[in-house]
Amino acid sequence: MRRHLWISIIALGLWSAPTFAQGCAMCYANATGATKDGQRAISRGVIVLLLPPLGFMTVGVGLAFRYGQRRDRERQ
């Protein structure tokens, strides 16, 4: 059970990695024009906005695995 959960967490983390490379030209121009503190704030904001969806997906996948294992045990 724990092994599947960790594999899921790692897979979701790797799957979401391309989102860090996404960006529009206007966002890029604003970010590069900001001060170093502003750039740091933007980076932290992106991380903060990424955490809730990643957390919900991790919990959802974990619950799905748990339900599947319980269902398999009941069938045996």
PQR file with spaces between the fields and no chain letter, atoms N, CA, C, O and H, PARSE charges and radii, in Angstrom:
ATOM       1  N    MET     1       0.829   -1.189    0.000 -0.4000 1.5000
ATOM       2  CA   MET     1       0.000    0.000    0.000 -0.0000 2.0000
ATOM       3  C    MET     1       0.871    1.250    0.000  0.5500 1.7000
ATOM       4  O    MET     1       0.705    2.126   -0.849 -0.5500 1.4000
ATOM       5  N    ARG     2       1.786    1.332    0.938 -0.4000 1.5000
ATOM       6  CA   ARG     2       2.634    2.517    1.021 -0.0000 2.0000
ATOM       7  C    ARG     2       3.513    2.661   -0.216  0.5500 1.7000
ATOM       8  O    ARG     2       3.810    3.772   -0.654 -0.5500 1.4000
ATOM       9  H    ARG     2       1.921    0.620    1.627  0.4000 1.0000
ATOM      10  N    ARG     3       3.917    1.540   -0.765 -0.4000 1.5000
ATOM      11  CA   ARG     3       4.758    1.583   -1.951 -0.0000 2.0000
ATOM      12  C    ARG     3       3.997    2.202   -3.118  0.5500 1.7000
ATOM      13  O    ARG     3       4.543    3.027   -3.850 -0.5500 1.4000
ATOM      14  H    ARG     3       3.675    0.637   -0.409  0.4000 1.0000
ATOM      15  N    HIS     4       2.739    1.807   -3.294 -0.4000 1.5000
ATOM      16  CA   HIS     4       1.918    2.366   -4.366 -0.0000 2.0000
ATOM      17  C    HIS     4       1.694    3.853   -4.157  0.5500 1.7000
ATOM      18  O    HIS     4       1.688    4.629   -5.113 -0.5500 1.4000
ATOM      19  H    HIS     4       2.295    1.137   -2.699  0.4000 1.0000
ATOM      20  N    LEU     5       1.512    4.240   -2.922 -0.4000 1.5000
ATOM      21  CA   LEU     5       1.277    5.650   -2.618 -0.0000 2.0000
ATOM      22  C    LEU     5       2.507    6.476   -2.964  0.5500 1.7000
ATOM      23  O    LEU     5       2.387    7.542   -3.567 -0.5500 1.4000
ATOM      24  H    LEU     5       1.517    3.610   -2.146  0.4000 1.0000
ATOM      25  N    TRP     6       3.681    5.998   -2.589 -0.4000 1.5000
ATOM      26  CA   TRP     6       4.894    6.738   -2.904 -0.0000 2.0000
ATOM      27  C    TRP     6       5.150    6.788   -4.400  0.5500 1.7000
ATOM      28  O    TRP     6       5.593    7.811   -4.923 -0.5500 1.4000
ATOM      29  H    TRP     6       3.778    5.132   -2.099  0.4000 1.0000
ATOM      30  N    ILE     7       4.877    5.703   -5.082 -0.4000 1.5000
ATOM      31  CA   ILE     7       5.036    5.691   -6.538 -0.0000 2.0000
ATOM      32  C    ILE     7       4.090    6.707   -7.164  0.5500 1.7000
ATOM      33  O    ILE     7       4.462    7.411   -8.103 -0.5500 1.4000
ATOM      34  H    ILE     7       4.517    4.872   -4.657  0.4000 1.0000
ATOM      35  N    SER     8       2.873    6.781   -6.648 -0.4000 1.5000
ATOM      36  CA   SER     8       1.898    7.743   -7.161 -0.0000 2.0000
ATOM      37  C    SER     8       2.348    9.177   -6.911  0.5500 1.7000
ATOM      38  O    SER     8       2.222   10.036   -7.784 -0.5500 1.4000
ATOM      39  H    SER     8       2.571    6.209   -5.886  0.4000 1.0000
ATOM      40  N    ILE     9       2.865    9.427   -5.733 -0.4000 1.5000
ATOM      41  CA   ILE     9       3.332   10.780   -5.405 -0.0000 2.0000
ATOM      42  C    ILE     9       4.481   11.186   -6.322  0.5500 1.7000
ATOM      43  O    ILE     9       4.512   12.306   -6.831 -0.5500 1.4000
ATOM      44  H    ILE     9       2.968    8.730   -5.024  0.4000 1.0000
ATOM      45  N    ILE    10       5.409   10.285   -6.526 -0.4000 1.5000
ATOM      46  CA   ILE    10       6.544   10.579   -7.403 -0.0000 2.0000
ATOM      47  C    ILE    10       6.074   10.772   -8.837  0.5500 1.7000
ATOM      48  O    ILE    10       6.531   11.688   -9.521 -0.5500 1.4000
ATOM      49  H    ILE    10       5.383    9.374   -6.113  0.4000 1.0000
ATOM      50  N    ALA    11       5.159    9.913   -9.303 -0.4000 1.5000
ATOM      51  CA   ALA    11       4.655   10.031  -10.667 -0.0000 2.0000
ATOM      52  C    ALA    11       3.924   11.351  -10.869  0.5500 1.7000
ATOM      53  O    ALA    11       4.101   12.010  -11.894 -0.5500 1.4000
ATOM      54  H    ALA    11       4.788    9.168   -8.748  0.4000 1.0000
ATOM      55  N    LEU    12       3.104   11.738   -9.900 -0.4000 1.5000
ATOM      56  CA   LEU    12       2.395   13.013  -10.017 -0.0000 2.0000
ATOM      57  C    LEU    12       3.365   14.185   -9.995  0.5500 1.7000
ATOM      58  O    LEU    12       3.177   15.166  -10.715 -0.5500 1.4000
ATOM      59  H    LEU    12       2.960   11.202   -9.068  0.4000 1.0000
ATOM      60  N    GLY    13       4.389   14.086   -9.178 -0.4000 1.5000
ATOM      61  CA   GLY    13       5.392   15.144   -9.144 -0.0000 2.0000
ATOM      62  C    GLY    13       6.126   15.288  -10.469  0.5500 1.7000
ATOM      63  O    GLY    13       6.350   16.401  -10.945 -0.5500 1.4000
ATOM      64  H    GLY    13       4.542   13.289   -8.593  0.4000 1.0000
ATOM      65  N    LEU    14       6.500   14.160  -11.063 -0.4000 1.5000
ATOM      66  CA   LEU    14       7.178   14.203  -12.358 -0.0000 2.0000
ATOM      67  C    LEU    14       6.238   14.637  -13.470  0.5500 1.7000
ATOM      68  O    LEU    14       6.646   15.309  -14.417 -0.5500 1.4000
ATOM      69  H    LEU    14       6.318   13.256  -10.677  0.4000 1.0000
ATOM      70  N    TRP    15       4.973   14.245  -13.347 -0.4000 1.5000
ATOM      71  CA   TRP    15       3.989   14.603  -14.364 -0.0000 2.0000
ATOM      72  C    TRP    15       3.715   16.097  -14.349  0.5500 1.7000
ATOM      73  O    TRP    15       3.446   16.687  -15.395 -0.5500 1.4000
ATOM      74  H    TRP    15       4.641   13.699  -12.577  0.4000 1.0000
ATOM      75  N    SER    16       3.779   16.713  -13.182 -0.4000 1.5000
ATOM      76  CA   SER    16       3.500   18.142  -13.085 -0.0000 2.0000
ATOM      77  C    SER    16       4.732   18.993  -13.369  0.5500 1.7000
ATOM      78  O    SER    16       4.615   20.216  -13.445 -0.5500 1.4000
ATOM      79  H    SER    16       3.997   16.234  -12.332  0.4000 1.0000
ATOM      80  N    ALA    17       5.897   18.397  -13.528 -0.4000 1.5000
ATOM      81  CA   ALA    17       7.127   19.155  -13.765 -0.0000 2.0000
ATOM      82  C    ALA    17       7.055   20.027  -15.019  0.5500 1.7000
ATOM      83  O    ALA    17       7.572   21.144  -14.987 -0.5500 1.4000
ATOM      84  H    ALA    17       5.992   17.404  -13.466  0.4000 1.0000
ATOM      85  N    PRO    18       6.444   19.583  -16.123 -0.5600 1.5000
ATOM      86  CA   PRO    18       6.389   20.454  -17.297  0.2800 2.0000
ATOM      87  C    PRO    18       5.620   21.757  -17.060  0.5500 1.7000
ATOM      88  O    PRO    18       5.798   22.713  -17.815 -0.5500 1.4000
ATOM      89  N    THR    19       4.783   21.815  -16.045 -0.4000 1.5000
ATOM      90  CA   THR    19       4.059   23.054  -15.787 -0.0000 2.0000
ATOM      91  C    THR    19       5.001   24.173  -15.392  0.5500 1.7000
ATOM      92  O    THR    19       4.673   25.346  -15.573 -0.5500 1.4000
ATOM      93  H    THR    19       4.638   21.038  -15.432  0.4000 1.0000
ATOM      94  N    PHE    20       6.162   23.838  -14.858 -0.4000 1.5000
ATOM      95  CA   PHE    20       7.124   24.873  -14.512 -0.0000 2.0000
ATOM      96  C    PHE    20       7.710   25.528  -15.755  0.5500 1.7000
ATOM      97  O    PHE    20       8.192   26.659  -15.686 -0.5500 1.4000
ATOM      98  H    PHE    20       6.429   22.885  -14.712  0.4000 1.0000
ATOM      99  N    ALA    21       7.676   24.841  -16.884 -0.4000 1.5000
ATOM     100  CA   ALA    21       8.233   25.384  -18.114 -0.0000 2.0000
ATOM     101  C    ALA    21       7.200   26.175  -18.911  0.5500 1.7000
ATOM     102  O    ALA    21       7.553   26.820  -19.898 -0.5500 1.4000
ATOM     103  H    ALA    21       7.284   23.922  -16.940  0.4000 1.0000
ATOM     104  N    GLN    22       5.943   26.140  -18.508 -0.4000 1.5000
ATOM     105  CA   GLN    22       4.896   26.843  -19.221 -0.0000 2.0000
ATOM     106  C    GLN    22       4.992   28.336  -18.926  0.5500 1.7000
ATOM     107  O    GLN    22       5.469   28.740  -17.865 -0.5500 1.4000
ATOM     108  H    GLN    22       5.656   25.617  -17.706  0.4000 1.0000
ATOM     109  N    GLY    23       4.544   29.133  -19.855 -0.4000 1.5000
ATOM     110  CA   GLY    23       4.532   30.572  -19.608 -0.0000 2.0000
ATOM     111  C    GLY    23       4.265   31.334  -20.886  0.5500 1.7000
ATOM     112  O    GLY    23       4.654   30.916  -21.977 -0.5500 1.4000
ATOM     113  H    GLY    23       4.157   28.805  -20.717  0.4000 1.0000
ATOM     114  N    CYS    24       3.603   32.445  -20.730 -0.4000 1.5000
ATOM     115  CA   CYS    24       3.333   33.277  -21.897 -0.0000 2.0000
ATOM     116  C    CYS    24       4.394   34.372  -21.983  0.5500 1.7000
ATOM     117  O    CYS    24       5.136   34.604  -21.029 -0.5500 1.4000
ATOM     118  H    CYS    24       3.288   32.784  -19.844  0.4000 1.0000
ATOM     119  N    ALA    25       4.458   35.025  -23.107 -0.4000 1.5000
ATOM     120  CA   ALA    25       5.471   36.061  -23.323 -0.0000 2.0000
ATOM     121  C    ALA    25       5.252   37.242  -22.374  0.5500 1.7000
ATOM     122  O    ALA    25       6.216   37.815  -21.864 -0.5500 1.4000
ATOM     123  H    ALA    25       3.855   34.836  -23.882  0.4000 1.0000
ATOM     124  N    MET    26       4.003   37.603  -22.138 -0.4000 1.5000
ATOM     125  CA   MET    26       3.726   38.734  -21.258 -0.0000 2.0000
ATOM     126  C    MET    26       4.142   38.422  -19.820  0.5500 1.7000
ATOM     127  O    MET    26       4.730   39.266  -19.143 -0.5500 1.4000
ATOM     128  H    MET    26       3.220   37.137  -22.552  0.4000 1.0000
ATOM     129  N    CYS    27       3.837   37.219  -19.361 -0.4000 1.5000
ATOM     130  CA   CYS    27       4.238   36.827  -18.007 -0.0000 2.0000
ATOM     131  C    CYS    27       5.754   36.823  -17.887  0.5500 1.7000
ATOM     132  O    CYS    27       6.306   37.280  -16.886 -0.5500 1.4000
ATOM     133  H    CYS    27       3.359   36.534  -19.911  0.4000 1.0000
ATOM     134  N    TYR    28       6.413   36.316  -18.893 -0.4000 1.5000
ATOM     135  CA   TYR    28       7.879   36.260  -18.881 -0.0000 2.0000
ATOM     136  C    TYR    28       8.467   37.669  -18.840  0.5500 1.7000
ATOM     137  O    TYR    28       9.403   37.935  -18.085 -0.5500 1.4000
ATOM     138  H    TYR    28       5.965   35.946  -19.706  0.4000 1.0000
ATOM     139  N    ALA    29       7.914   38.568  -19.655 -0.4000 1.5000
ATOM     140  CA   ALA    29       8.420   39.937  -19.689 -0.0000 2.0000
ATOM     141  C    ALA    29       8.215   40.624  -18.340  0.5500 1.7000
ATOM     142  O    ALA    29       9.106   41.327  -17.864 -0.5500 1.4000
ATOM     143  H    ALA    29       7.154   38.351  -20.268  0.4000 1.0000
ATOM     144  N    ASN    30       7.059   40.427  -17.727 -0.4000 1.5000
ATOM     145  CA   ASN    30       6.806   41.029  -16.419 -0.0000 2.0000
ATOM     146  C    ASN    30       7.720   40.445  -15.348  0.5500 1.7000
ATOM     147  O    ASN    30       8.206   41.169  -14.479 -0.5500 1.4000
ATOM     148  H    ASN    30       6.336   39.856  -18.114  0.4000 1.0000
ATOM     149  N    ALA    31       7.950   39.159  -15.409 -0.4000 1.5000
ATOM     150  CA   ALA    31       8.796   38.505  -14.405 -0.0000 2.0000
ATOM     151  C    ALA    31      10.245   38.954  -14.538  0.5500 1.7000
ATOM     152  O    ALA    31      10.910   39.195  -13.531 -0.5500 1.4000
ATOM     153  H    ALA    31       7.555   38.571  -16.115  0.4000 1.0000
ATOM     154  N    THR    32      10.741   39.068  -15.763 -0.4000 1.5000
ATOM     155  CA   THR    32      12.138   39.490  -15.939 -0.0000 2.0000
ATOM     156  C    THR    32      12.313   40.966  -15.616  0.5500 1.7000
ATOM     157  O    THR    32      13.406   41.389  -15.242 -0.5500 1.4000
ATOM     158  H    THR    32      10.200   38.872  -16.581  0.4000 1.0000
ATOM     159  N    GLY    33      11.256   41.752  -15.754 -0.4000 1.5000
ATOM     160  CA   GLY    33      11.338   43.171  -15.434 -0.0000 2.0000
ATOM     161  C    GLY    33      11.204   43.456  -13.949  0.5500 1.7000
ATOM     162  O    GLY    33      11.445   44.581  -13.510 -0.5500 1.4000
ATOM     163  H    GLY    33      10.367   41.409  -16.058  0.4000 1.0000
ATOM     164  N    ALA    34      10.828   42.466  -13.181 -0.4000 1.5000
ATOM     165  CA   ALA    34      10.648   42.652  -11.739 -0.0000 2.0000
ATOM     166  C    ALA    34      12.006   42.616  -11.028  0.5500 1.7000
ATOM     167  O    ALA    34      13.004   42.136  -11.566 -0.5500 1.4000
ATOM     168  H    ALA    34      10.632   41.552  -13.537  0.4000 1.0000
ATOM     169  N    THR    35      12.003   43.131   -9.822 -0.4000 1.5000
ATOM     170  CA   THR    35      13.223   43.068   -9.015 -0.0000 2.0000
ATOM     171  C    THR    35      13.458   41.623   -8.576  0.5500 1.7000
ATOM     172  O    THR    35      12.608   40.756   -8.776 -0.5500 1.4000
ATOM     173  H    THR    35      11.192   43.521   -9.384  0.4000 1.0000
ATOM     174  N    LYS    36      14.608   41.382   -7.982 -0.4000 1.5000
ATOM     175  CA   LYS    36      14.914   40.022   -7.497 -0.0000 2.0000
ATOM     176  C    LYS    36      13.891   39.572   -6.454  0.5500 1.7000
ATOM     177  O    LYS    36      13.471   38.415   -6.450 -0.5500 1.4000
ATOM     178  H    LYS    36      15.299   42.086   -7.820  0.4000 1.0000
ATOM     179  N    ASP    37      13.490   40.494   -5.566 -0.4000 1.5000
ATOM     180  CA   ASP    37      12.460   40.141   -4.581 -0.0000 2.0000
ATOM     181  C    ASP    37      11.135   39.834   -5.266  0.5500 1.7000
ATOM     182  O    ASP    37      10.416   38.924   -4.853 -0.5500 1.4000
ATOM     183  H    ASP    37      13.831   41.434   -5.569  0.4000 1.0000
ATOM     184  N    GLY    38      10.814   40.580   -6.298 -0.4000 1.5000
ATOM     185  CA   GLY    38       9.581   40.325   -7.047 -0.0000 2.0000
ATOM     186  C    GLY    38       9.619   38.983   -7.750  0.5500 1.7000
ATOM     187  O    GLY    38       8.626   38.256   -7.769 -0.5500 1.4000
ATOM     188  H    GLY    38      11.398   41.319   -6.633  0.4000 1.0000
ATOM     189  N    GLN    39      10.765   38.652   -8.326 -0.4000 1.5000
ATOM     190  CA   GLN    39      10.908   37.351   -8.985 -0.0000 2.0000
ATOM     191  C    GLN    39      10.781   36.215   -7.987  0.5500 1.7000
ATOM     192  O    GLN    39      10.171   35.188   -8.282 -0.5500 1.4000
ATOM     193  H    GLN    39      11.572   39.243   -8.310  0.4000 1.0000
ATOM     194  N    ARG    40      11.357   36.400   -6.802 -0.4000 1.5000
ATOM     195  CA   ARG    40      11.239   35.388   -5.760 -0.0000 2.0000
ATOM     196  C    ARG    40       9.782   35.231   -5.328  0.5500 1.7000
ATOM     197  O    ARG    40       9.318   34.117   -5.086 -0.5500 1.4000
ATOM     198  H    ARG    40      11.853   37.235   -6.563  0.4000 1.0000
ATOM     199  N    ALA    41       9.069   36.342   -5.232 -0.4000 1.5000
ATOM     200  CA   ALA    41       7.659   36.293   -4.849 -0.0000 2.0000
ATOM     201  C    ALA    41       6.825   35.577   -5.909  0.5500 1.7000
ATOM     202  O    ALA    41       5.915   34.819   -5.575 -0.5500 1.4000
ATOM     203  H    ALA    41       9.445   37.247   -5.429  0.4000 1.0000
ATOM     204  N    ILE    42       7.129   35.810   -7.170 -0.4000 1.5000
ATOM     205  CA   ILE    42       6.408   35.122   -8.251 -0.0000 2.0000
ATOM     206  C    ILE    42       6.677   33.624   -8.188  0.5500 1.7000
ATOM     207  O    ILE    42       5.757   32.821   -8.344 -0.5500 1.4000
ATOM     208  H    ILE    42       7.869   36.426   -7.441  0.4000 1.0000
ATOM     209  N    SER    43       7.920   33.245   -7.962 -0.4000 1.5000
ATOM     210  CA   SER    43       8.256   31.820   -7.867 -0.0000 2.0000
ATOM     211  C    SER    43       7.531   31.160   -6.699  0.5500 1.7000
ATOM     212  O    SER    43       7.008   30.053   -6.830 -0.5500 1.4000
ATOM     213  H    SER    43       8.668   33.898   -7.835  0.4000 1.0000
ATOM     214  N    ARG    44       7.502   31.841   -5.563 -0.4000 1.5000
ATOM     215  CA   ARG    44       6.782   31.289   -4.414 -0.0000 2.0000
ATOM     216  C    ARG    44       5.288   31.212   -4.689  0.5500 1.7000
ATOM     217  O    ARG    44       4.625   30.262   -4.275 -0.5500 1.4000
ATOM     218  H    ARG    44       7.927   32.740   -5.457  0.4000 1.0000
ATOM     219  N    GLY    45       4.764   32.200   -5.379 -0.4000 1.5000
ATOM     220  CA   GLY    45       3.340   32.188   -5.721 -0.0000 2.0000
ATOM     221  C    GLY    45       2.977   31.007   -6.608  0.5500 1.7000
ATOM     222  O    GLY    45       1.925   30.393   -6.433 -0.5500 1.4000
ATOM     223  H    GLY    45       5.302   32.972   -5.715  0.4000 1.0000
ATOM     224  N    VAL    46       3.842   30.691   -7.554 -0.4000 1.5000
ATOM     225  CA   VAL    46       3.595   29.543   -8.428 -0.0000 2.0000
ATOM     226  C    VAL    46       3.574   28.258   -7.612  0.5500 1.7000
ATOM     227  O    VAL    46       2.712   27.404   -7.814 -0.5500 1.4000
ATOM     228  H    VAL    46       4.697   31.190   -7.697  0.4000 1.0000
ATOM     229  N    ILE    47       4.522   28.122   -6.694 -0.4000 1.5000
ATOM     230  CA   ILE    47       4.565   26.924   -5.851 -0.0000 2.0000
ATOM     231  C    ILE    47       3.316   26.836   -4.982  0.5500 1.7000
ATOM     232  O    ILE    47       2.715   25.769   -4.849 -0.5500 1.4000
ATOM     233  H    ILE    47       5.223   28.816   -6.530  0.4000 1.0000
ATOM     234  N    VAL    48       2.932   27.959   -4.395 -0.4000 1.5000
ATOM     235  CA   VAL    48       1.745   27.972   -3.536 -0.0000 2.0000
ATOM     236  C    VAL    48       0.500   27.589   -4.326  0.5500 1.7000
ATOM     237  O    VAL    48      -0.353   26.861   -3.819 -0.5500 1.4000
ATOM     238  H    VAL    48       3.420   28.826   -4.503  0.4000 1.0000
ATOM     239  N    LEU    49       0.387   28.065   -5.547 -0.4000 1.5000
ATOM     240  CA   LEU    49      -0.776   27.733   -6.374 -0.0000 2.0000
ATOM     241  C    LEU    49      -0.726   26.293   -6.880  0.5500 1.7000
ATOM     242  O    LEU    49      -1.766   25.729   -7.223 -0.5500 1.4000
ATOM     243  H    LEU    49       1.080   28.657   -5.959  0.4000 1.0000
ATOM     244  N    LEU    50       0.448   25.694   -6.933 -0.4000 1.5000
ATOM     245  CA   LEU    50       0.582   24.315   -7.393 -0.0000 2.0000
ATOM     246  C    LEU    50       0.268   23.300   -6.298  0.5500 1.7000
ATOM     247  O    LEU    50      -0.180   22.192   -6.594 -0.5500 1.4000
ATOM     248  H    LEU    50       1.292   26.152   -6.655  0.4000 1.0000
ATOM     249  N    LEU    51       0.496   23.660   -5.053 -0.4000 1.5000
ATOM     250  CA   LEU    51       0.338   22.708   -3.950 -0.0000 2.0000
ATOM     251  C    LEU    51      -1.089   22.166   -3.765  0.5500 1.7000
ATOM     252  O    LEU    51      -1.237   20.952   -3.630 -0.5500 1.4000
ATOM     253  H    LEU    51       0.860   24.560   -4.813  0.4000 1.0000
ATOM     254  N    PRO    52      -2.139   22.986   -3.752 -0.5600 1.5000
ATOM     255  CA   PRO    52      -3.475   22.410   -3.531  0.2800 2.0000
ATOM     256  C    PRO    52      -3.901   21.383   -4.587  0.5500 1.7000
ATOM     257  O    PRO    52      -4.371   20.309   -4.211 -0.5500 1.4000
ATOM     258  N    PRO    53      -3.758   21.663   -5.898 -0.5600 1.5000
ATOM     259  CA   PRO    53      -4.153   20.625   -6.864  0.2800 2.0000
ATOM     260  C    PRO    53      -3.318   19.354   -6.745  0.5500 1.7000
ATOM     261  O    PRO    53      -3.835   18.244   -6.878 -0.5500 1.4000
ATOM     262  N    LEU    54      -2.032   19.526   -6.494 -0.4000 1.5000
ATOM     263  CA   LEU    54      -1.172   18.358   -6.340 -0.0000 2.0000
ATOM     264  C    LEU    54      -1.566   17.566   -5.101  0.5500 1.7000
ATOM     265  O    LEU    54      -1.561   16.336   -5.123 -0.5500 1.4000
ATOM     266  H    LEU    54      -1.612   20.427   -6.386  0.4000 1.0000
ATOM     267  N    GLY    55      -1.905   18.259   -4.028 -0.4000 1.5000
ATOM     268  CA   GLY    55      -2.349   17.589   -2.811 -0.0000 2.0000
ATOM     269  C    GLY    55      -3.655   16.842   -3.009  0.5500 1.7000
ATOM     270  O    GLY    55      -3.796   15.699   -2.572 -0.5500 1.4000
ATOM     271  H    GLY    55      -1.909   19.259   -4.010  0.4000 1.0000
ATOM     272  N    PHE    56      -4.621   17.493   -3.674 -0.4000 1.5000
ATOM     273  CA   PHE    56      -5.900   16.836   -3.923 -0.0000 2.0000
ATOM     274  C    PHE    56      -5.729   15.596   -4.802  0.5500 1.7000
ATOM     275  O    PHE    56      -6.350   14.563   -4.554 -0.5500 1.4000
ATOM     276  H    PHE    56      -4.506   18.421   -4.028  0.4000 1.0000
ATOM     277  N    MET    57      -4.894   15.704   -5.816 -0.4000 1.5000
ATOM     278  CA   MET    57      -4.672   14.550   -6.686 -0.0000 2.0000
ATOM     279  C    MET    57      -3.968   13.419   -5.930  0.5500 1.7000
ATOM     280  O    MET    57      -4.289   12.247   -6.129 -0.5500 1.4000
ATOM     281  H    MET    57      -4.389   16.543   -6.017  0.4000 1.0000
ATOM     282  N    THR    58      -3.028   13.760   -5.081 -0.4000 1.5000
ATOM     283  CA   THR    58      -2.324   12.743   -4.304 -0.0000 2.0000
ATOM     284  C    THR    58      -3.288   12.022   -3.369  0.5500 1.7000
ATOM     285  O    THR    58      -3.261   10.796   -3.268 -0.5500 1.4000
ATOM     286  H    THR    58      -2.768   14.712   -4.919  0.4000 1.0000
ATOM     287  N    VAL    59      -4.134   12.782   -2.689 -0.4000 1.5000
ATOM     288  CA   VAL    59      -5.119   12.171   -1.793 -0.0000 2.0000
ATOM     289  C    VAL    59      -6.094   11.314   -2.597  0.5500 1.7000
ATOM     290  O    VAL    59      -6.438   10.209   -2.176 -0.5500 1.4000
ATOM     291  H    VAL    59      -4.156   13.778   -2.771  0.4000 1.0000
ATOM     292  N    GLY    60      -6.538   11.809   -3.740 -0.4000 1.5000
ATOM     293  CA   GLY    60      -7.478   11.050   -4.571 -0.0000 2.0000
ATOM     294  C    GLY    60      -6.896    9.741   -5.059  0.5500 1.7000
ATOM     295  O    GLY    60      -7.561    8.706   -5.008 -0.5500 1.4000
ATOM     296  H    GLY    60      -6.258   12.707   -4.082  0.4000 1.0000
ATOM     297  N    VAL    61      -5.661    9.777   -5.534 -0.4000 1.5000
ATOM     298  CA   VAL    61      -5.019    8.547   -6.009 -0.0000 2.0000
ATOM     299  C    VAL    61      -4.786    7.590   -4.842  0.5500 1.7000
ATOM     300  O    VAL    61      -4.971    6.381   -4.983 -0.5500 1.4000
ATOM     301  H    VAL    61      -5.121   10.618   -5.576  0.4000 1.0000
ATOM     302  N    GLY    62      -4.380    8.125   -3.696 -0.4000 1.5000
ATOM     303  CA   GLY    62      -4.175    7.282   -2.521 -0.0000 2.0000
ATOM     304  C    GLY    62      -5.460    6.596   -2.087  0.5500 1.7000
ATOM     305  O    GLY    62      -5.460    5.407   -1.770 -0.5500 1.4000
ATOM     306  H    GLY    62      -4.229    9.107   -3.582  0.4000 1.0000
ATOM     307  N    LEU    63      -6.558    7.348   -2.074 -0.4000 1.5000
ATOM     308  CA   LEU    63      -7.849    6.757   -1.707 -0.0000 2.0000
ATOM     309  C    LEU    63      -8.301    5.721   -2.735  0.5500 1.7000
ATOM     310  O    LEU    63      -8.898    4.707   -2.374 -0.5500 1.4000
ATOM     311  H    LEU    63      -6.559    8.314   -2.333  0.4000 1.0000
ATOM     312  N    ALA    64      -8.022    5.971   -4.006 -0.4000 1.5000
ATOM     313  CA   ALA    64      -8.392    5.012   -5.044 -0.0000 2.0000
ATOM     314  C    ALA    64      -7.625    3.699   -4.858  0.5500 1.7000
ATOM     315  O    ALA    64      -8.212    2.622   -4.971 -0.5500 1.4000
ATOM     316  H    ALA    64      -7.537    6.795   -4.299  0.4000 1.0000
ATOM     317  N    PHE    65      -6.332    3.778   -4.576 -0.4000 1.5000
ATOM     318  CA   PHE    65      -5.557    2.567   -4.328 -0.0000 2.0000
ATOM     319  C    PHE    65      -6.061    1.840   -3.087  0.5500 1.7000
ATOM     320  O    PHE    65      -6.165    0.614   -3.069 -0.5500 1.4000
ATOM     321  H    PHE    65      -5.856    4.652   -4.484  0.4000 1.0000
ATOM     322  N    ARG    66      -6.368    2.603   -2.068 -0.4000 1.5000
ATOM     323  CA   ARG    66      -6.862    1.996   -0.827 -0.0000 2.0000
ATOM     324  C    ARG    66      -8.196    1.292   -1.058  0.5500 1.7000
ATOM     325  O    ARG    66      -8.411    0.181   -0.572 -0.5500 1.4000
ATOM     326  H    ARG    66      -6.285    3.599   -2.083  0.4000 1.0000
ATOM     327  N    TYR    67      -9.088    1.941   -1.800 -0.4000 1.5000
ATOM     328  CA   TYR    67     -10.374    1.324   -2.119 -0.0000 2.0000
ATOM     329  C    TYR    67     -10.169    0.058   -2.952  0.5500 1.7000
ATOM     330  O    TYR    67     -10.824   -0.958   -2.715 -0.5500 1.4000
ATOM     331  H    TYR    67      -8.913    2.843   -2.194  0.4000 1.0000
ATOM     332  N    GLY    68      -9.264    0.120   -3.919 -0.4000 1.5000
ATOM     333  CA   GLY    68      -9.003   -1.048   -4.765 -0.0000 2.0000
ATOM     334  C    GLY    68      -8.464   -2.222   -3.979  0.5500 1.7000
ATOM     335  O    GLY    68      -8.862   -3.364   -4.209 -0.5500 1.4000
ATOM     336  H    GLY    68      -8.732    0.944   -4.111  0.4000 1.0000
ATOM     337  N    GLN    69      -7.566   -1.952   -3.059 -0.4000 1.5000
ATOM     338  CA   GLN    69      -7.019   -3.037   -2.243 -0.0000 2.0000
ATOM     339  C    GLN    69      -8.080   -3.617   -1.325  0.5500 1.7000
ATOM     340  O    GLN    69      -8.131   -4.832   -1.136 -0.5500 1.4000
ATOM     341  H    GLN    69      -7.243   -1.024   -2.873  0.4000 1.0000
ATOM     342  N    ARG    70      -8.930   -2.772   -0.750 -0.4000 1.5000
ATOM     343  CA   ARG    70      -9.988   -3.264    0.132 -0.0000 2.0000
ATOM     344  C    ARG    70     -10.985   -4.106   -0.672  0.5500 1.7000
ATOM     345  O    ARG    70     -11.446   -5.146   -0.203 -0.5500 1.4000
ATOM     346  H    ARG    70      -8.889   -1.785   -0.903  0.4000 1.0000
ATOM     347  N    ARG    71     -11.308   -3.654   -1.871 -0.4000 1.5000
ATOM     348  CA   ARG    71     -12.224   -4.411   -2.722 -0.0000 2.0000
ATOM     349  C    ARG    71     -11.626   -5.760   -3.100  0.5500 1.7000
ATOM     350  O    ARG    71     -12.333   -6.767   -3.123 -0.5500 1.4000
ATOM     351  H    ARG    71     -10.933   -2.809   -2.253  0.4000 1.0000
ATOM     352  N    ASP    72     -10.335   -5.789   -3.394 -0.4000 1.5000
ATOM     353  CA   ASP    72      -9.676   -7.049   -3.732 -0.0000 2.0000
ATOM     354  C    ASP    72      -9.662   -8.017   -2.551  0.5500 1.7000
ATOM     355  O    ASP    72      -9.841   -9.222   -2.725 -0.5500 1.4000
ATOM     356  H    ASP    72      -9.760   -4.971   -3.375  0.4000 1.0000
ATOM     357  N    ARG    73      -9.445   -7.477   -1.341 -0.4000 1.5000
ATOM     358  CA   ARG    73      -9.458   -8.329   -0.154 -0.0000 2.0000
ATOM     359  C    ARG    73     -10.846   -8.893    0.095  0.5500 1.7000
ATOM     360  O    ARG    73     -10.976  -10.046    0.507 -0.5500 1.4000
ATOM     361  H    ARG    73      -9.299   -6.498   -1.200  0.4000 1.0000
ATOM     362  N    GLU    74     -11.884   -8.107   -0.144 -0.4000 1.5000
ATOM     363  CA   GLU    74     -13.254   -8.586    0.080 -0.0000 2.0000
ATOM     364  C    GLU    74     -13.638   -9.663   -0.930  0.5500 1.7000
ATOM     365  O    GLU    74     -14.450  -10.535   -0.619 -0.5500 1.4000
ATOM     366  H    GLU    74     -11.779   -7.171   -0.479  0.4000 1.0000
ATOM     367  N    ARG    75     -13.082   -9.618   -2.107 -0.4000 1.5000
ATOM     368  CA   ARG    75     -13.394  -10.623   -3.119 -0.0000 2.0000
ATOM     369  C    ARG    75     -12.749  -11.964   -2.815  0.5500 1.7000
ATOM     370  O    ARG    75     -13.232  -13.007   -3.255 -0.5500 1.4000
ATOM     371  H    ARG    75     -12.423   -8.910   -2.359  0.4000 1.0000
ATOM     372  N    GLN    76     -11.670  -11.937   -2.071 -0.4000 1.5000
ATOM     373  CA   GLN    76     -10.951  -13.199   -1.783 -0.0000 2.0000
ATOM     374  C    GLN    76     -11.611  -13.971   -0.710  0.5500 1.7000
ATOM     375  O    GLN    76     -11.141  -15.050   -0.346 -0.5500 1.4000
ATOM     376  H    GLN    76     -11.277  -11.090   -1.713  0.4000 1.0000
